[in-house]
């Protein structure tokens, strides 16, 4: 059994603030070790369930957060950027299941460090008319590739968003949002034990692949900046909804890859801090 783990950072045990998750932040070095331990709990669960190969993609920010020496020796690490498929780099139909560790709620939700991909710059997103963030877009893209999402960990708001999108995915809340930068924390050992147990239980039988998304799909993004939306219209296939909103149609996972290009364009134009 081959398992793929996509590891974000905002939904990791104990982390609540930008200083916990951004390089240079006063608690970032501690935060990256906390991230590795949550991921290691998921790896242990996968190995217990019979995984013979585990791939971990460092999917947060610079994508160089997990120290290779801190990672469980039973996993391979995909590290650094740019990555054409970003948070899902290296996911293939040969993988039997996707596990998302440390995920967070979408922009506008009152979840811990909630945002959609770029924090400040993306205000809203829709996939086939359905509100979406990193969770739903990862789920839909993985389904199009042919890989079921099995487990997701994060704060309670991320878990609720996952359940709303697909109730068959097992969720593990490691903290409970009190505001965007505040949470009630589960003790770290308790949270990691829960992650390990949930992953082992869910992967004891290989999950079924959910139905593929619409073909083609339609992705719509409302940006904070009209400049971003205007510039993106120079990309073939991108159309305007209004001054700050663009959309494109295409097959997943190609549409996910195209969205990565949109984000690189936006980053070049805005240079905004992610949690302002």
Helices and strands as residue ranges (DSSP letters): E 2-7, H 18-21, H 28-48, E 53-58, G 68-70, E 75-78, G 86-88, E 97-103, E 122-127, E 130-131, H 134-145, E 149-155, H 156-165, E 170-179, E 182-185, H 188-202, E 217-223, H 226-232, E 239-242, E 245-250, H 254-270
